[in-house]
Amino acid sequence: MSLEIIAIIVLLIIFVVGASLPINIGVLGLVAAYIVGTQISGLSMDEIYSIFPAELFIIMAGITYLFTIIQKSGVIDLIADSGLRLVKGKVSLTPWLMFLLSAVLAGVGTYGIAVVTLVAPIALKIAYKHKINPLMMSIMIIMGMQAGSFSPLNVFGVIVNGGMQSRDISFSPALLLVNCFIYFGLVALIAFIMFGGLRFFKKRTAIDYIAATAEIIQPDGNELAEKRESGLDLYKGACLAAIGVLGVYLLGSM
């Protein structure tokens, strides 16, 4: 059996174990890398250390750490509320605003599950109230999240760009983001048409702004106790500036 097949089998085992037991997949991956590297590939410890993607690891750790601080500041809620205000009185544009909102939140570094947790309760409440197909609304949110997940600020974008950079493959972070945005945008457009989104352009139904009163559900099913704080202060402004500076730096350095 070739080394490639063995590595794929070990990777599948890691996913199964990580999904079945409360063990971090990253820790399992590190252990498996040393076992496969030393026992099967015959690499020395120095060789294994030398191929560890330290730069990529530091970038991922730094971005996720920064995003946690930004999320605690309330900037993500501020972006969500600002986007949802545009929905008021425009039912026909609601699914596309949810798509763009999800893309923006993912683009600034929000984890996919956090994007869905934040946007889905609001979007589905609007869908139920105004008879918008909930499956179509869900697809718009997921496609928007995927479209923004390959920005240089998101973990997915960091992994793809970092992997290509480490292998000296010519690439463009901006082009990757644009291509993903176009692809997932087309999928969202197909879903919008298939599930009757065009009929809302023939109506003039008003929609109430409910972002401030929507219940936000945590991934564990508990309601979020804290209420959103509206308004832009110095702390949130600094966080927004940090997102912009980091984005420009990553685009320029890759």
N, C-alpha and C positions, 0 to 999 in steps of 0.2 A: 504494500500500500504506500502511495507516495506521501511526502510530507504535506503537500497541499490538502489532500483528502483528510489526513489525520487532523490538521489544524481546523478544518471546517467542522469535523465531527466534534472536536473538543469545544469549539465555539457554540455549537448547538446544545451540547450538554450544559454549558455555562448558562445559556438562556433558560433552559428547562429548570435547572437548579435555582437560578435567581428568581424565576417566576413562581416557584413552588415553596421556597424557603425564604425567610427574612434575612437574606445575606446580600450584601452589596455586590452587584455584578462586576464592578470595577476591581474589587478585591479579588474576586474569583479569576478575573482576567489576568491580573498580575501573577497570581500563583500558577495559573495554567501556562503563562508565557515562559516562566522559569522552568517548569516541568518539561514542556515540549522542547524548549531551547536546549536544556542541558541533557535530557535523557534521550531525546529522539534526534534532534539536529546535531548534537555533539558540540555545541558552542560552549566556550568558556564563559565564566562569570563576567570577565572584562568585556568580552564581545557583546554579551547581553546588555550590560550597562551602556555600552557605546551606542546601541541602536535605540535606546529609550527616547521617545520624542519629547524631550524636556521642554523645548521651546513651545511646542503645541500645548503641552500640559499647563505651563505657566499662563499662556494666553487664555485657555479655557477657565482655569481657576480664577484668574483676575477678572474676566468678564462676568462670570457667574457671581463672584463676590460683589462686584460693583452693582450688578443688577439687583441683588438682594437688598442693598442699601437704598437703591433707587425705588424699589417696590415699597419699602417701609416708609419712604417719604411721602407717598400719596401721589406721585407723578403719574403712575399708570392709571389710577382712577381719574385724575385730572384729564388725561388724554382721552379716556373712554367717555367721560361726561361731555367733553367738548365736541367729540365726534357725534355723540347721540343727539345733541341739540339740533344738528342738521337734519335729523329725521322728522322733526316736528312738522306735521301737515303734509308729508310726502311718503305715503304708503308704498308707492311704486318704486321708490328709491331705497326703501328700508333694507332689502336684502343686499344691495350693492354697498350701502354704507356699513353694514355688518361685515361684508367682505373686506372693505378697505380698513375698517377699524381693527379687525383681526390681523391684517397684514402689517399695519403700522405698529401694533403692540408687539407682534413677533419680530418685526424688523428692528426694534430698539432693544431686543434681547430678552423679551418675555418668554418663559418656557411655554411650550405648546399647551400643556394641561392648564397652566395658569390663564392663558388667553381664553380657552374654552370656558373655564370656570367663571371668568369675569363677564364674558360677552353672552354666553348661552342663556342664562336665566332671563336677561333683559330681552334678548332677541326672541326667545320662544314665548315670552309673555306677550310681546307685541304681535307675534304670529297668531297666537290663540285669539287675541282680542279682535284682530282684523281679518281673520280667516285666511291667513297666508299659510301655505303648505309647510308644516314644521320640518318635513324631511328636506325640502328645498332650502329652508333657512339654515338648517344644520349643515348641509353641504356647503353653503356659502361661507359659513364660519370656518369650517375645516379647510376649505380651499384657500381662504384668505390667510389663515394661520400658516399653511404650508408655503404659500407664496412669499411670506415675509421671513420664514424660518431659515432661508439661505442667504440672509444678509450677513456681512462680516461681523455684526454684533451678536448674532445668535449662535448657539452652540453648534447647530448643524452646519452653518456657514463656516464657522471656525474649523470644524473637522475636515470639511471638503477642501477648503482653501489651504489649510495647513498640510493636509495629505499630499496635495498636488505640489505645493512648494517644496516639501521635503524630498520629493522625487524629481525635482527640477523639470516639471511639466509646465509648459506655458499656459497661463490661465489669467482670467480677469474677474475679480470679485464682483465688480459692477455688472459685467455681462452675465455672470451666473445668476445674480439676483433678478435681472431683467428677463432672462429666459424663463426662469421659474415663475415669475409674475405673469408672463404671457401664457405659459402652459396652464397653470392653475386657474388663470382668469378665463381661458377658453372652456375649461371643464365647468367652471361656475356658470358661464354663459349658457352652456348646454343644459345644465340642471335648471337654470332660471327659466328657459324656454319650455323645457319638458314638463315642468310642474306648474305651468300657467302664470308665470310672472308677468307676461305681456298684458294680461287682462287688467292689471292694476293701473296701467297708463291710461286706460279709458275711463277711470273713475277719479273722482276728486275727494276721496275720503280723507278726513283729517285724522291725525294721530296725536295722541297726548304724549308729552315728554315724561317718561316714567323712570328714567335712569336713577334719579335720586331716591326713589321709593322701592326700586327693585331689590329683591332679596338675593344676596350673593351666597352661593353654597360652596363650602369648602370641599376639596377632593374627598374628605372622609365623611361627607354628608352633613356636617354641622353647619348651622348658619353663622355667618360672619357677624360677630358681636359689634365690632367697631363700625361706626357710620363714616361715610366718606367726608372728608373735609374739602370743601370747595375753595377755589381761589388760588392764586399764584403768589407764593411768598419767596423769600430769599433762598431758603433751603431747596424748594422745588425748582427755582430758577437755576441754582447751581447744578442740580441733578440733570436738568435738561441740557445745560451747557456741557456737562460731562459726556452725555450721550453724543452730542454733536462733535465734540473734540475727538472722542474715541473713534467715531465713525470715519472722520476725515483722516485720522492717523492710520487706521487699519487699511483704508482704501489706498492710501499713498505708500504704505510700506509693503503691500503684497504684490 
